[in-house]
Amino acid sequence: MLKYSKQTRLLLAVDCIIFGFDGEVLKILLIKRGFQPEKGNWSLMGGFVQNDESLDQAANRILKQLTGLEGVYLEQLYTFGDPQRDPMERTVSVAYFALIDIHKYETQLSADYHAEWFQLKRTPKLIFDQQEMVEQARKRIRYKAAMHPILFELLPTKFTIPQLQILYESVFNTTIDKRNFSKRILATGLLIKLADKDKAGSKRGAYYYQLNMQNYYAKFQAFMNFIPNPDTL
């Protein structure tokens, strides 16, 4: 078999950044790393790409192997290739991110690698350059969420507008005026008002809504500037 001559070999890995929302707090899923270096420390879900698989196949395999999660949408984020990023050996890592409803997938989580949800604001120290990966993913999500209704991927089938506002405030790390938010989100035509209410927070309660899937796909590209200038927040 012919090979490129005089070329340095390196390892190729993938790392999966899983964001989840439990209705109150934006969280990130981490595991205890199972091998050296940094064995036992908190880490993203990561592993090496095998010769017979694509990057997407590797990401899905590693995610299922380390957490038990499958059927999760993963989007490729960025490639991290600093020569010194892994002290063991030259390794290039392709990062992926996903947005999921925590309650939808909580029964799938495996305990083998101590997969655990952490509040995004209280994330423990991560190995290597993984904190940079998380920050890149947050920045990407902010831009996409300002232009497209992708944050609905984090919500259960039915939800309240206050829950949706908490989610947007968590992602953009800001405070949004309650009346303006409600007015703007209802004006998108993406929500269907339901008859029942969530009365956990008050006697009056808040109406549940569900996503109008037909409008969701039809208006996915027309959600522009719901959050103007996201990079300034």
VOPAGU-2260 file (C-alpha; in pm, 1 decimal, decimal comma):
REM VOPAGU-2260
SITE   aa  ch    i         X         Y         Z
SITE  MET   A    0       0,0       0,0       0,0
SITE  LEU   A    1     141,0     337,4    -102,4
SITE  LYS   A    2     183,6     606,8     163,5
SITE  TYR   A    3     290,2     969,6     156,2
SITE  SER   A    4     662,7     974,1     222,6
SITE  LYS   A    5     841,5    1194,0     476,0
SITE  GLN   A    6     516,0    1293,8     648,0
SITE  THR   A    7     460,8    1299,2    1024,9
SITE  ARG   A    8     178,4    1083,3    1154,8
SITE  LEU   A    9     -65,8    1222,6    1409,4
SITE  LEU   A   10    -376,2    1115,0    1595,4
SITE  LEU   A   11    -725,7    1238,3    1512,9
SITE  ALA   A   12    -986,2    1269,9    1788,8
SITE  VAL   A   13   -1336,5    1407,6    1839,0
SITE  ASP   A   14   -1480,4    1585,3    2144,3
SITE  CYS   A   15   -1855,2    1624,3    2205,3
SITE  ILE   A   16   -1996,2    1928,4    2385,3
SITE  ILE   A   17   -2349,6    1849,1    2503,8
SITE  PHE   A   18   -2563,5    2136,5    2628,9
SITE  GLY   A   19   -2890,7    2063,6    2805,4
SITE  PHE   A   20   -3176,9    2259,6    2960,5
SITE  ASP   A   21   -3385,2    2129,8    3252,0
SITE  GLY   A   22   -3647,9    2402,9    3239,3
SITE  GLU   A   23   -3459,6    2624,1    3482,4
SITE  VAL   A   24   -3083,6    2614,7    3415,8
SITE  LEU   A   25   -2857,7    2568,4    3113,0
SITE  LYS   A   26   -2616,5    2281,1    3174,8
SITE  ILE   A   27   -2327,8    2090,5    3018,6
SITE  LEU   A   28   -2266,6    1713,8    3030,3
SITE  LEU   A   29   -1922,4    1599,8    3150,5
SITE  ILE   A   30   -1755,9    1268,9    3235,1
SITE  LYS   A   31   -1460,0    1148,7    3439,8
SITE  ARG   A   32   -1175,9    1076,8    3196,2
SITE  GLY   A   33   -1099,0     704,8    3191,9
SITE  PHE   A   34    -731,7     700,3    3089,5
SITE  GLN   A   35    -403,3     888,2    3126,4
SITE  PRO   A   36    -307,5    1164,9    3105,4
SITE  GLU   A   37    -559,0    1347,4    3329,3
SITE  LYS   A   38    -731,0    1021,4    3428,2
SITE  GLY   A   39   -1019,3    1083,7    3669,0
SITE  ASN   A   40   -1051,3    1453,7    3587,3
SITE  TRP   A   41   -1360,2    1614,1    3435,8
SITE  SER   A   42   -1371,1    1605,6    3059,5
SITE  LEU   A   43   -1590,9    1637,3    2754,7
SITE  MET   A   44   -1684,7    1312,8    2581,0
SITE  GLY   A   45   -1387,7    1239,5    2359,4
SITE  GLY   A   46   -1197,8     964,0    2183,3
SITE  PHE   A   47    -999,8     870,7    1876,3
SITE  VAL   A   48   -1129,3     828,6    1522,7
SITE  GLN   A   49   -1081,6     477,5    1386,0
SITE  ASN   A   50    -949,4     399,3    1037,8
SITE  ASP   A   51   -1284,3     270,2     912,4
SITE  GLU   A   52   -1514,8     552,3    1031,6
SITE  SER   A   53   -1598,4     910,0     941,1
SITE  LEU   A   54   -1581,5    1197,4    1188,9
SITE  ASP   A   55   -1960,1    1191,2    1237,3
SITE  GLN   A   56   -1958,2     815,6    1293,3
SITE  ALA   A   57   -1678,2     849,9    1547,9
SITE  ALA   A   58   -1860,2    1128,2    1734,6
SITE  ASN   A   59   -2181,8     925,6    1759,5
SITE  ARG   A   60   -1996,0     607,5    1862,2
SITE  ILE   A   61   -1795,3     784,2    2132,6
SITE  LEU   A   62   -2100,9     962,3    2268,8
SITE  LYS   A   63   -2294,4     635,9    2301,2
SITE  GLN   A   64   -1994,3     450,1    2443,3
SITE  LEU   A   65   -1917,1     707,3    2714,1
SITE  THR   A   66   -2265,3     829,5    2810,4
SITE  GLY   A   67   -2521,5     590,2    2663,3
SITE  LEU   A   68   -2675,0     873,9    2460,1
SITE  GLU   A   69   -2777,9     805,6    2101,5
SITE  GLY   A   70   -2999,2     973,8    1847,1
SITE  VAL   A   71   -2859,0    1310,4    1951,8
SITE  TYR   A   72   -2805,5    1572,5    1681,3
SITE  LEU   A   73   -2437,2    1669,9    1665,3
SITE  GLU   A   74   -2304,0    1965,7    1470,0
SITE  GLN   A   75   -1936,8    2004,2    1383,6
SITE  LEU   A   76   -1790,9    2310,4    1553,3
SITE  TYR   A   77   -1417,9    2362,4    1500,4
SITE  THR   A   78   -1086,7    2180,8    1467,6
SITE  PHE   A   79    -831,8    2225,2    1746,8
SITE  GLY   A   80    -476,3    2150,0    1641,3
SITE  ASP   A   81    -224,0    2325,7    1864,5
SITE  PRO   A   82      86,9    2102,1    1867,3
SITE  GLN   A   83     103,8    2119,3    2248,3
SITE  ARG   A   84    -267,1    2065,6    2324,2
SITE  ASP   A   85    -217,4    1701,7    2434,1
SITE  PRO   A   86      97,7    1630,7    2641,9
SITE  MET   A   87      96,7    1261,7    2553,0
SITE  GLU   A   88     112,0    1276,1    2172,7
SITE  ARG   A   89      37,4    1507,7    1880,2
SITE  THR   A   90    -341,8    1496,9    1854,5
SITE  VAL   A   91    -582,9    1701,2    1644,7
SITE  SER   A   92    -938,3    1714,2    1779,2
SITE  VAL   A   93   -1259,7    1799,0    1592,4
SITE  ALA   A   94   -1519,8    1937,8    1833,0
SITE  TYR   A   95   -1896,0    1882,4    1800,4
SITE  PHE   A   96   -2181,6    2037,0    1995,4
SITE  ALA   A   97   -2543,5    1941,5    2058,9
SITE  LEU   A   98   -2850,4    2094,5    2222,8
SITE  ILE   A   99   -3086,6    1857,1    2402,5
SITE  ASP   A  100   -3379,6    1852,8    2643,9
SITE  ILE   A  101   -3229,1    1696,4    2957,0
SITE  HIS   A  102   -3554,7    1527,0    3060,6
SITE  LYS   A  103   -3591,4    1360,9    2721,1
SITE  TYR   A  104   -3256,4    1183,3    2749,3
SITE  GLU   A  105   -3202,1    1142,8    3124,7
SITE  THR   A  106   -3297,2     772,4    3127,1
SITE  GLN   A  107   -3034,5     698,9    2859,8
SITE  LEU   A  108   -2737,9     818,9    3066,0
SITE  SER   A  109   -2486,9     549,1    3155,5
SITE  ALA   A  110   -2312,2     553,0    3495,9
SITE  ASP   A  111   -1999,5     378,3    3369,0
SITE  TYR   A  112   -1802,3     699,8    3320,2
SITE  HIS   A  113   -1986,3     908,4    3581,8
SITE  ALA   A  114   -2158,9    1127,0    3324,0
SITE  GLU   A  115   -2295,7    1425,5    3512,5
SITE  TRP   A  116   -2476,9    1750,3    3432,2
SITE  PHE   A  117   -2319,1    2074,0    3558,7
SITE  GLN   A  118   -2459,1    2424,8    3555,5
SITE  LEU   A  119   -2275,7    2606,1    3278,1
SITE  LYS   A  120   -2180,1    2884,1    3519,7
SITE  ARG   A  121   -2031,4    2630,2    3763,9
SITE  THR   A  122   -1834,0    2406,3    3530,9
SITE  PRO   A  123   -1529,8    2240,3    3693,3
SITE  LYS   A  124   -1184,5    2273,7    3542,8
SITE  LEU   A  125   -1161,5    2075,7    3216,3
SITE  ILE   A  126    -862,3    1896,1    3070,0
SITE  PHE   A  127    -634,4    2026,7    2793,8
SITE  ASP   A  128    -796,7    2301,2    2580,4
SITE  GLN   A  129   -1153,2    2187,2    2641,5
SITE  GLN   A  130   -1257,6    2508,5    2815,6
SITE  GLU   A  131   -1172,6    2687,8    2491,5
SITE  MET   A  132   -1390,2    2435,8    2306,4
SITE  VAL   A  133   -1682,9    2514,1    2536,2
SITE  GLU   A  134   -1639,6    2888,8    2487,8
SITE  GLN   A  135   -1626,1    2846,7    2108,6
SITE  ALA   A  136   -1944,4    2638,6    2123,9
SITE  ARG   A  137   -2123,8    2900,5    2336,8
SITE  LYS   A  138   -2025,6    3172,4    2091,3
SITE  ARG   A  139   -2149,1    2966,4    1794,6
SITE  ILE   A  140   -2479,3    2893,8    1967,9
SITE  ARG   A  141   -2530,9    3263,9    2044,5
SITE  TYR   A  142   -2490,7    3358,6    1680,3
SITE  LYS   A  143   -2714,5    3078,8    1557,7
SITE  ALA   A  144   -2979,9    3143,4    1822,8
SITE  ALA   A  145   -2990,6    3512,7    1729,7
SITE  MET   A  146   -3073,8    3423,1    1369,8
SITE  HIS   A  147   -3257,9    3089,7    1393,0
SITE  PRO   A  148   -3493,2    2931,7    1650,6
SITE  ILE   A  149   -3246,0    2654,6    1739,9
SITE  LEU   A  150   -3291,7    2692,7    2115,9
SITE  PHE   A  151   -3628,1    2519,4    2087,1
SITE  GLU   A  152   -3421,7    2199,0    2054,8
SITE  LEU   A  153   -3350,7    2234,4    2427,6
SITE  LEU   A  154   -3715,8    2248,5    2529,3
SITE  PRO   A  155   -3970,6    1976,5    2610,8
SITE  THR   A  156   -4278,2    1923,1    2393,5
SITE  LYS   A  157   -4473,3    2180,6    2592,1
SITE  PHE   A  158   -4319,9    2476,6    2773,7
SITE  THR   A  159   -4401,6    2820,7    2909,9
SITE  ILE   A  160   -4281,2    3157,3    2783,8
SITE  PRO   A  161   -4104,1    3223,3    3117,7
SITE  GLN   A  162   -3909,5    2899,0    3067,8
SITE  LEU   A  163   -3816,5    3008,2    2716,3
SITE  GLN   A  164   -3704,3    3347,5    2843,9
SITE  ILE   A  165   -3486,5    3186,2    3112,2
SITE  LEU   A  166   -3325,3    2977,3    2840,9
SITE  TYR   A  167   -3247,6    3278,2    2619,6
SITE  GLU   A  168   -3112,3    3473,9    2916,4
SITE  SER   A  169   -2889,0    3178,8    3009,9
SITE  VAL   A  170   -2748,2    3141,2    2659,1
SITE  PHE   A  171   -2684,6    3513,0    2610,3
SITE  ASN   A  172   -2589,2    3577,9    2973,8
SITE  THR   A  173   -2814,7    3881,8    2990,0
SITE  THR   A  174   -3150,5    4003,7    3124,3
SITE  ILE   A  175   -3436,4    4049,0    2876,3
SITE  ASP   A  176   -3742,6    4264,4    2937,9
SITE  LYS   A  177   -4033,0    4030,1    3009,9
SITE  ARG   A  178   -4301,8    4214,1    2810,8
SITE  ASN   A  179   -4081,3    4275,4    2508,0
SITE  PHE   A  180   -3967,9    3912,5    2501,6
SITE  SER   A  181   -4322,6    3779,4    2518,1
SITE  LYS   A  182   -4440,5    4019,2    2249,4
SITE  ARG   A  183   -4155,4    3937,9    2012,1
SITE  ILE   A  184   -4167,4    3562,2    2055,6
SITE  LEU   A  185   -4546,0    3548,8    2001,5
SITE  ALA   A  186   -4509,4    3766,2    1691,7
SITE  THR   A  187   -4293,1    3498,6    1526,5
SITE  GLY   A  188   -4596,0    3271,2    1481,4
SITE  LEU   A  189   -4389,8    2975,6    1602,9
SITE  LEU   A  190   -4594,8    2898,8    1914,0
SITE  ILE   A  191   -4930,1    2728,9    1965,9
SITE  LYS   A  192   -5103,3    2821,8    2292,9
SITE  LEU   A  193   -5237,1    2526,9    2491,7
SITE  ALA   A  194   -5532,2    2518,1    2731,6
SITE  ASP   A  195   -5342,3    2398,3    3040,2
SITE  LYS   A  196   -5114,1    2597,3    3267,3
SITE  ASP   A  197   -4799,8    2546,0    3472,1
SITE  LYS   A  198   -4897,5    2654,1    3824,1
SITE  ALA   A  199   -4574,1    2553,7    3994,5
SITE  GLY   A  200   -4451,4    2912,9    4014,9
SITE  SER   A  201   -4772,9    3094,4    4107,3
SITE  LYS   A  202   -5146,2    3046,0    4163,8
SITE  ARG   A  203   -5223,6    3230,1    3842,4
SITE  GLY   A  204   -4986,4    3009,6    3647,2
SITE  ALA   A  205   -4837,4    3041,6    3300,5
SITE  TYR   A  206   -4992,4    2894,7    2987,4
SITE  TYR   A  207   -4810,7    2611,9    2817,0
SITE  TYR   A  208   -4716,6    2643,9    2451,4
SITE  GLN   A  209   -4591,1    2400,8    2193,5
SITE  LEU   A  210   -4388,2    2458,9    1880,9
SITE  ASN   A  211   -4572,8    2491,8    1551,0
SITE  MET   A  212   -4348,6    2254,8    1357,0
SITE  GLN   A  213   -4480,7    2363,6    1016,9
SITE  ASN   A  214   -4395,7    2726,7    1087,6
SITE  TYR   A  215   -4069,3    2623,0    1255,3
SITE  TYR   A  216   -3929,7    2477,5     935,1
SITE  ALA   A  217   -4092,9    2738,0     709,0
SITE  LYS   A  218   -3956,1    3030,6     910,0
SITE  PHE   A  219   -3623,8    2881,2    1018,1
SITE  GLN   A  220   -3433,2    3123,3     794,4
SITE  ALA   A  221   -3665,4    3416,9     876,3
SITE  PHE   A  222   -3589,0    3439,2    1247,5
SITE  MET   A  223   -3319,3    3697,6    1181,2
SITE  ASN   A  224   -3201,2    3929,1    1459,2
SITE  PHE   A  225   -3433,9    3804,9    1731,0
SITE  ILE   A  226   -3141,7    3895,8    1957,0
SITE  PRO   A  227   -2962,5    4186,4    1783,1
SITE  ASN   A  228   -2583,6    4214,9    1812,3
SITE  PRO   A  229   -2534,6    3894,1    2017,1
SITE  ASP   A  230   -2158,4    3941,4    2037,9
SITE  THR   A  231   -2203,1    4259,6    2244,3
SITE  LEU   A  232   -2394,7    4081,0    2521,2
